[in-house]
Amino acid sequence: MAEAVVDLDAIAHNARTFVERTGSGVMAIVKANGFGHGATQAARAALAGGASWLGVSSPAEALALRADGVTAPILIWLYPPGETFEKLLLAGIDVSVASVAALDAVAEAARATLHVANVHLKLDTGMSRGGALVDDWPRVFERAAELHRAGAVHVRGIWSHLAGAEEPELNGLAEQLVSFDQARAQAAQAGLDPEIVHVANSAAALRVPHSRFDLQRIGIGLYGVEPVPGATHGLRPAMTVRAQVLLTKRVPAGTGVGYGLDYVTSKETTLALVPLGFADGVPRQAAGVAEFLVNGVRRPVAGRVAMDQVVLDVGDLPVRAGDVAVMFGPGDHGEPTVHDWARWAGTNTNDILTGIGARVPRRYESQHGSEQ
Ligand SMILES: *Cc1c(COP(=O)(O)O)cnc(C)c1O
């Protein structure tokens, strides 16, 4: 009825595009169920395309990848205070640390499990989200160096996250990169020499060559959505969301449609019912401006978006039950894109992709054959 078709070849192509364009490694960011595409499927496709690392936010996400048999290096960076890290180390998962307490807890888990604890030191270079504040860097570097020398942890990476590489004026980006250089210099003085340095997200990787270092953490670009609207880097959108029209009805001018009867037909027209609603990720805020592609033509959503369905005003277009209405896709056939929906809803592309509900079955396609 409704489905999200995921083009795994597009994900592989996008990973390859970042590797080739930048000459540095790719950590495929598959958090939030691979931005809605399916974490394990997206991870496998990205690895096939040349990604060498995977990144997810939470321990549970990382352990789920391991449970699915994914063996590539994985980094996680969000966990609660008191996290014990033992399961993560047993599963060979790298941990981001930003405090002496976290370093000590990871070292303790390494002792308890007799497993290597690979850590990546995370610095706050100005975004004021995760990472150690500049005043804490000396303490964190000192303890990290101590534990590293003692063999209690292995300081494998040093990293930060950028606040605004998507903005054309690159707000604060230069200052963040200077701050990151200072962090690396301080870490070196403390005797640390992490093998893997990473800062760039998709936008930075494409726009700011000196942010690339060893690895780029690629999220939105992996799914083929241009991180900077209007720019083109040869990425291929991976997801198409569509549904069959359930029924159509011919109604006269002056017919109210949907909750509140907000929409009133201006002339005799055909209405088409599509089983995708806000629970499936059609943003309520997009009502009034949003369109679907039906039989090759863009037609507006009529009235409010309901939980499970929308009504399209298809005019005199011949549309029948069973025809396909496309919410978004690559745009090759005139269908709306994720960027269109982000604009219509006043949000960003990541919000649209991760908003596609769990109820919408994902169907995977690749030239190596379709799989469910
Ligand atoms: C989500 C995330 C990314 C990916 O960013 P994109 O802009 O989607 O490429 C990279 N790094 C971190 C720490 C993230 O949380």
The ligand as a MOL file (V3000), in Angstrom:
LIG
                    3D

  0  0  0     0  0            999 V3000
M  V30 BEGIN CTAB
M  V30 COUNTS 15 15 0 0 0
M  V30 BEGIN ATOM
M  V30 1 C 24.8030 13.1660 12.5440 0
M  V30 2 C 26.2490 13.4210 12.6730 0
M  V30 3 C 27.0720 13.5080 11.5340 0
M  V30 4 C 26.5430 13.4950 10.1210 0
M  V30 5 O 26.3240 14.8120 9.7090 0
M  V30 6 P 25.7500 15.1080 8.2400 0
M  V30 7 O 25.6670 16.5780 8.2130 0
M  V30 8 O 24.4320 14.4360 8.1660 0
M  V30 9 O 26.7360 14.5510 7.2960 0
M  V30 10 C 28.4370 13.6250 11.7400 0
M  V30 11 N 28.9580 13.6700 12.9800 0
M  V30 12 C 28.1850 13.6200 14.0860 0
M  V30 13 C 28.8170 13.6920 15.4320 0
M  V30 14 C 26.8070 13.5050 13.9780 0
M  V30 15 O 26.0630 13.4720 15.0820 0
M  V30 END ATOM
M  V30 BEGIN BOND
M  V30 1 1 1 2
M  V30 2 1 2 3
M  V30 3 2 2 14
M  V30 4 1 3 4
M  V30 5 2 3 10
M  V30 6 1 4 5
M  V30 7 1 5 6
M  V30 8 2 6 7
M  V30 9 1 6 8
M  V30 10 1 6 9
M  V30 11 1 10 11
M  V30 12 2 11 12
M  V30 13 1 12 13
M  V30 14 1 12 14
M  V30 15 1 14 15
M  V30 END BOND
M  V30 END CTAB
M  END
